[in-house]
Amino acid sequence: MDSCCVSNELQTLDPWPQLTTDAVDFQFENNFTTNQRSFQPLPDKEEYLQRLEQKLKRLKNSSQSDTTKRHQIVDQLCEARKSCLEHLVDSDNIVFENEQPITQPSSLSAWINPEQPFKGIGQCLAVEIGKLLVPESTIILMARDTNGLEKTKEMVNKENSDILVEYYSVDFYNSNATMFEKIVEPIDSTKYELFLLIHNAGSVGNLDHLAADMNDPDEWNKYMLLNLYSVTCLTSVFLSKFNSDTAERCIVNITSLLGIEPFKSVGYYCVGKASREMFFRVLALENPTLNILSYSPGPVLTDMYTNISLNSKDEVVREQFTSGQQKQYIVKVEDTCQKLVNILAMRSYKTGGRVDYYDK
């Protein structure tokens, strides 16, 4: 795991210096955002916000004699921090490579098709993105389990009751363009200025087969129907339906380290992730105005991770996934989803590229 150190140079950027016995001016000036529309993210933005969090906690826990002033300055700092985060998320003048600046969308239509909507990355992303949407935005959830979809809808609306959440029970093993077209047909695409599609559905494949055993065409077809064809098919329908020149279209492919590094006994999974990444690289090359990202969330403790750690045919892989050393790299689902939201807000990536949770 990479460690993060604060250098002397960063110390000079400390928004709240160490208190001394000298007289203190308790007036707080919000310097975190500028009055200009142009916005250039600082290279050390994450460290800067982290220091804000630390100072805020210290202020809240400190016991100053003047309680009124202490509460006042904490409130000012909280408000400034909130304004700073909103600026990072909502800034309308961040230029995406090969694109022109876009105007702030009045509403957004987000598609999320979680593998398991009642837990894990899919559900968390729906909730986190839902928090940021303006009134009259729409989220469409697609997965197999209706009960899980209903639970996810309730969680999203609990955080933001001003948006519309719809869901469809979809069998991605038997998906086709006609099925997806029926889902998008009622949507009035002229109401929205931004469309976001997140591909999270997928499976690990047969863990009993090593690469030399993967010789069954039917098993290959079944695996690729879910992990590749449904993705390309839904993407095609998405781009065909939402094709306005005035609306931005963003596609996120949830990928994995195993899409670029081989692991024993998970050949299906490696091939599936690698093929999806290449598809989106080609799509980005052919359509430079699209906003496309392949995001690797890191080793999140999901059912898929547990399945590999328990059932991999290779003993070394099983031990690697369950070792004490590996546990220190486990990523909380909330942390990786927040990292993705921040990456999308800052757009610190090249369209068609990949970003890993542990990338700096």
C-alpha positions in Angstrom: 0.0 0.0 0.0 1.3 3.4 -0.9 1.8 5.8 2.0 1.1 9.5 1.9 3.5 12.0 3.4 3.1 15.8 3.9 6.2 17.7 2.8 7.2 21.1 4.0 5.9 22.6 0.8 2.5 21.2 1.6 2.7 22.5 5.1 2.6 26.1 3.7 -0.8 25.3 2.2 -2.2 24.5 5.7 -5.6 26.3 5.6 -5.7 26.5 9.4 -2.2 26.9 11.1 -1.4 25.7 14.6 -3.0 27.9 17.3 -0.6 29.8 19.6 -1.0 31.9 22.7 -1.1 35.1 20.6 -4.3 36.8 19.8 -6.4 34.9 17.3 -8.6 36.4 14.7 -11.7 34.1 14.6 -13.0 35.5 11.3 -12.8 32.8 8.7 -12.3 33.8 5.1 -13.5 31.3 2.5 -10.5 31.0 0.1 -11.2 27.5 -1.1 -13.1 28.5 -4.3 -12.5 31.4 -6.6 -14.9 33.9 -8.2 -13.6 33.0 -11.6 -15.4 30.3 -13.6 -12.2 28.7 -14.7 -11.1 25.9 -12.4 -7.7 24.2 -12.4 -7.5 21.4 -9.8 -4.5 21.5 -7.5 -2.2 18.6 -7.9 -2.3 18.1 -4.1 -6.1 18.6 -3.8 -6.6 15.3 -2.0 -4.0 16.1 0.7 -5.4 19.6 1.0 -8.9 18.3 1.7 -7.6 15.7 4.0 -5.9 18.4 6.1 -9.2 20.3 6.2 -10.9 17.3 7.6 -8.2 16.8 10.3 -8.3 20.5 11.3 -12.1 20.4 11.4 -12.0 17.4 13.8 -9.5 19.2 16.0 -11.6 22.3 16.2 -14.7 20.3 17.1 -12.9 18.5 19.8 -11.0 21.4 21.3 -12.1 23.2 24.4 -11.7 26.9 23.9 -12.8 29.4 26.5 -14.9 31.4 24.1 -17.6 28.8 23.2 -19.5 31.2 20.9 -16.5 32.1 18.8 -15.4 28.4 18.6 -18.9 27.4 17.3 -18.9 30.2 14.9 -15.6 29.4 13.3 -16.4 25.7 13.1 -19.7 26.5 11.3 -17.8 28.8 8.9 -15.2 26.1 8.2 -17.9 23.5 7.7 -19.7 25.7 5.2 -16.5 26.5 3.3 -15.6 22.8 3.1 -19.1 22.0 1.8 -18.7 24.8 -0.8 -15.3 23.5 -1.8 -16.6 19.9 -2.3 -19.6 21.2 -4.3 -17.3 23.2 -6.5 -15.1 20.1 -7.2 -18.2 18.1 -8.2 -20.2 20.8 -10.0 -17.5 22.9 -11.7 -18.7 23.5 -15.2 -15.5 24.5 -16.8 -13.3 21.4 -16.5 -12.1 20.6 -20.0 -12.1 16.9 -20.9 -9.4 15.8 -23.3 -10.6 16.1 -26.9 -13.8 17.8 -25.8 -15.1 21.4 -25.5 -16.2 22.7 -22.1 -19.8 21.8 -21.4 -22.4 23.8 -19.5 -23.6 22.6 -16.1 -26.4 20.1 -16.7 -29.8 20.9 -15.2 -30.5 17.3 -14.7 -28.9 13.9 -15.4 -30.1 10.5 -16.4 -28.0 7.8 -14.9 -28.1 4.1 -15.8 -26.6 1.7 -13.4 -26.8 -2.1 -13.9 -25.4 -3.6 -10.7 -24.5 -7.3 -10.5 -26.1 -7.4 -7.1 -28.1 -4.3 -6.5 -28.8 -5.1 -2.8 -25.2 -4.9 -1.8 -21.7 -4.2 -3.1 -20.4 -1.7 -5.6 -23.6 -1.4 -7.7 -25.8 -0.4 -4.8 -23.3 1.9 -3.3 -22.7 3.7 -6.6 -26.4 4.2 -7.1 -26.7 5.8 -3.6 -23.6 8.0 -3.9 -24.4 9.3 -7.4 -28.0 9.8 -6.4 -26.9 12.2 -3.6 -25.4 14.5 -6.2 -28.2 14.7 -8.7 -30.4 17.8 -9.0 -34.3 17.5 -8.8 -36.0 15.8 -11.7 -33.0 13.7 -12.5 -33.5 10.0 -13.2 -31.7 6.8 -12.2 -32.5 3.6 -14.0 -31.4 0.4 -12.3 -31.1 -3.0 -14.1 -30.4 -6.3 -12.5 -31.9 -9.7 -12.0 -33.2 -9.6 -8.4 -36.4 -7.5 -8.1 -36.3 -7.4 -4.3 -32.7 -6.1 -4.4 -33.7 -3.5 -6.9 -36.5 -2.3 -4.8 -34.3 -2.1 -1.8 -31.7 -0.1 -3.7 -34.4 2.3 -5.0 -35.5 2.9 -1.4 -32.0 3.6 -0.3 -31.4 6.1 -3.2 -34.7 8.0 -2.5 -33.9 8.1 1.2 -30.8 10.2 0.4 -32.5 12.2 -2.4 -36.3 12.2 -2.7 -36.3 14.8 -5.5 -35.1 12.3 -8.2 -36.9 9.6 -10.1 -35.6 6.0 -9.6 -36.9 3.3 -11.9 -35.7 -0.3 -12.1 -36.1 -3.3 -14.5 -35.5 -6.9 -13.8 -33.1 -8.0 -16.6 -31.6 -11.4 -17.4 -28.3 -10.3 -19.0 -27.6 -13.9 -20.1 -30.5 -13.5 -22.5 -30.4 -9.8 -23.4 -30.8 -8.3 -26.8 -31.2 -4.9 -28.4 -35.0 -5.1 -28.5 -35.2 -5.6 -24.8 -33.0 -2.6 -24.0 -34.8 -0.4 -26.6 -38.1 -1.0 -24.8 -36.6 0.2 -21.6 -35.3 3.5 -23.0 -38.2 4.1 -25.4 -40.3 6.1 -22.9 -37.5 8.4 -21.9 -37.6 12.0 -23.2 -34.0 12.6 -24.0 -34.5 16.3 -24.6 -35.1 16.8 -20.9 -31.5 16.0 -19.9 -28.1 17.5 -20.6 -26.0 14.6 -19.3 -26.3 10.8 -19.7 -24.2 8.4 -17.5 -24.1 4.6 -18.1 -22.3 2.4 -15.6 -21.5 -1.2 -16.5 -21.1 -3.2 -13.3 -22.8 -6.5 -14.2 -20.5 -9.5 -14.5 -19.5 -13.0 -13.2 -16.2 -14.8 -12.4 -16.8 -17.9 -14.5 -16.0 -21.5 -13.9 -13.2 -21.7 -11.3 -12.7 -25.4 -11.8 -11.2 -24.9 -15.2 -7.6 -24.0 -15.9 -6.9 -22.3 -19.2 -6.1 -25.7 -20.8 -9.6 -27.0 -19.8 -11.6 -24.1 -21.3 -12.7 -26.0 -24.4 -16.6 -26.0 -24.1 -18.1 -23.6 -26.7 -21.4 -23.5 -24.8 -19.8 -22.5 -21.6 -17.8 -19.8 -23.4 -20.9 -18.5 -25.1 -22.8 -18.3 -21.9 -20.0 -16.5 -20.1 -19.5 -14.0 -22.9 -23.2 -13.3 -23.3 -23.3 -11.8 -19.8 -19.8 -10.4 -19.6 -19.3 -8.9 -23.1 -22.3 -9.1 -25.4 -24.8 -7.6 -23.0 -22.3 -4.7 -22.4 -21.8 -4.0 -26.1 -25.5 -4.3 -26.8 -26.7 -2.0 -24.0 -23.9 0.5 -25.0 -25.1 0.5 -28.6 -28.7 1.2 -27.6 -27.6 3.8 -25.1 -25.6 5.7 -27.7 -28.4 5.4 -30.4 -31.1 6.7 -28.1 -29.2 9.6 -26.5 -27.4 11.1 -29.4 -28.0 14.8 -29.0 -25.2 17.1 -29.9 -25.9 19.3 -26.9 -25.8 16.5 -24.2 -22.7 14.9 -22.8 -22.6 11.1 -22.7 -20.4 9.3 -20.1 -19.8 5.6 -19.9 -18.1 3.8 -17.0 -16.9 0.3 -17.3 -16.2 -1.4 -13.9 -13.1 -3.5 -14.6 -10.4 -5.3 -12.6 -6.7 -5.7 -12.2 -7.3 -9.2 -13.7 -8.1 -7.5 -17.0 -4.4 -6.7 -17.4 -2.7 -9.3 -15.2 -3.2 -13.1 -15.5 -4.3 -15.1 -12.5 -4.5 -18.9 -12.4 -7.9 -20.6 -12.6 -9.8 -17.3 -13.3 -9.2 -17.4 -17.1 -12.8 -16.6 -18.0 -12.8 -13.6 -15.7 -9.5 -12.3 -17.1 -10.6 -12.7 -20.7 -14.0 -11.1 -20.0 -12.5 -8.0 -18.3 -9.7 -7.7 -20.9 -12.2 -7.9 -23.8 -14.5 -5.3 -22.3 -11.6 -2.8 -21.8 -10.5 -3.2 -25.4 -14.0 -2.7 -26.6 -14.2 0.6 -24.8 -10.8 1.7 -26.0 -11.9 1.1 -29.6 -15.2 2.9 -28.9 -13.4 5.9 -27.5 -11.0 6.0 -30.4 -13.9 6.0 -32.9 -15.9 8.5 -30.9 -13.5 11.1 -29.3 -16.4 13.3 -28.0 -17.5 10.4 -25.7 -16.4 10.4 -22.0 -15.4 6.8 -21.4 -13.6 5.4 -18.3 -12.6 1.9 -17.2 -12.4 1.9 -13.4 -10.7 -0.8 -11.4 -12.2 -0.6 -7.9 -9.4 -2.5 -6.2 -9.8 -5.7 -4.1 -13.3 -5.0 -2.6 -14.7 -7.7 -0.3 -17.6 -8.8 -2.4 -19.2 -12.2 -3.0 -17.1 -12.5 -6.1 -13.9 -12.0 -4.1 -15.0 -14.5 -1.5 -15.9 -17.0 -4.2 -12.4 -16.8 -5.7 -10.7 -17.1 -2.3 -12.7 -20.2 -1.4 -13.2 -22.0 -4.7 -10.2 -21.3 -7.0 -8.7 -24.5 -8.3 -5.2 -23.1 -7.7 -4.1 -23.3 -4.1 -1.7 -20.4 -4.4 -4.5 -18.1 -5.5 -6.7 -19.2 -2.6 -3.9 -18.5 -0.2 -3.1 -15.2 -1.8 -6.7 -14.0 -1.5 -6.9 -15.0 2.1 -3.5 -14.1 3.4 -2.9 -11.5 6.2 -0.8 -9.5 3.8 -3.6 -9.3 1.3 -6.1 -8.2 3.9 -4.3 -4.8 4.3 -5.1 -4.0 0.7 -8.8 -4.7 1.0 -10.8 -1.7 0.0 -14.1 -0.6 1.6 -16.9 -0.4 -0.9 -17.8 3.1 0.2 -14.2 4.3 -0.3 -13.9 2.9 -3.9 -17.3 4.3 -4.9 -16.3 7.8 -3.5 -13.0 7.6 -5.4 -14.9 6.9 -8.6 -17.2 9.8 -8.0 -14.3 12.1 -7.4 -12.5 10.9 -10.5 -15.5 11.6 -12.7 -15.9 15.0 -11.1 -12.3 16.0 -11.8 -12.0 14.1 -15.1 -8.4 13.4 -14.5 -8.2 10.7 -17.1 -8.0 10.2 -20.9 -11.1 9.0 -22.6 -11.0 5.3 -23.1 -8.3 4.9 -20.4 -8.3 3.0 -17.1 -7.9 4.2 -13.6 -7.2 1.9 -10.6 -8.2 2.7 -7.0 -4.6 2.7 -5.9 -3.5 5.0 -8.7 -2.3 8.3 -7.4 
